[in-house]
Amino acid sequence: MRRKRERVTYEYECSLTAEKYVRTEKAQHPKELLSVKAWYEMNPDKDDRPAVVKKKLGLLKDDKETIQ
């Protein structure tokens, strides 16, 4: 009978939002890791998420409102 291979996990914390997340690969520069939320806060001009996602996250108040 084969043994199950154990998967090694690494826990990291976003330097801006203090959000914790788990990765299966070791990061080369863990101090530079950002969460998706933090990246979009730093780069609002590159926010290409659909309106449905923005509304779900509370970024849009009405269906007709858009963020530019």
N, C-alpha and C positions, 0 to 999 in steps of 0.2 A: 504494500500500500504506500502511495506517495505522500510525503509530508507537504502540507501547504507552505508555500513560501511566505514569510512574514514581510509585510510591506512597511518600510521605514517612513515615518512622517516627520515633518519639521514644522514647528509652529512659529509664525512670524506676526509682527504687529506693525500696522501702518504708522508711519512717523507723524502724520498729520491728524488723522481721525482716531487713532488708538484702536482701530478695528482689528480684531485678531482673526487670522485665517490659517489654514493648514495646507501645506504643499507636500508633494511626494518627492520633490527634487530639492536638493540643497541649493540655496541661492548664493551666487558669487558675491553679491554686495547687498546684504540684508538691510542695511541702513537706508538704501535707496528705493526700497519697495514701497509702492503706493497702492492703495485700494482703488477700485474703479471709481468710486464716489469721489475720492480725493483728486483723482486725475481730471475728472470732468469739472470739479470746482476750480482747479487751476487753469483749465483750458475751456472756458465756456464757448469760445468761438468755434471749437471743433466738436461740439456736442451734436452728433448726427443721429441720436436715438429717435425712434418714431414717437409721435405725439401720445400714443397709447402707453408707452413705457414711462414717458415724462409725467403723464397724468397719474399713473399708478404710484409713482414715487412722490407725488405731491408737488411737483414743479409747475404743473399747469392747474389753474383753478377752474376754467371753463373749457369746453370743447373747442370754442372759437379762438381762445387765446393762444398765441404762439410766442415762443421765446426766440429772440434774434441774436 
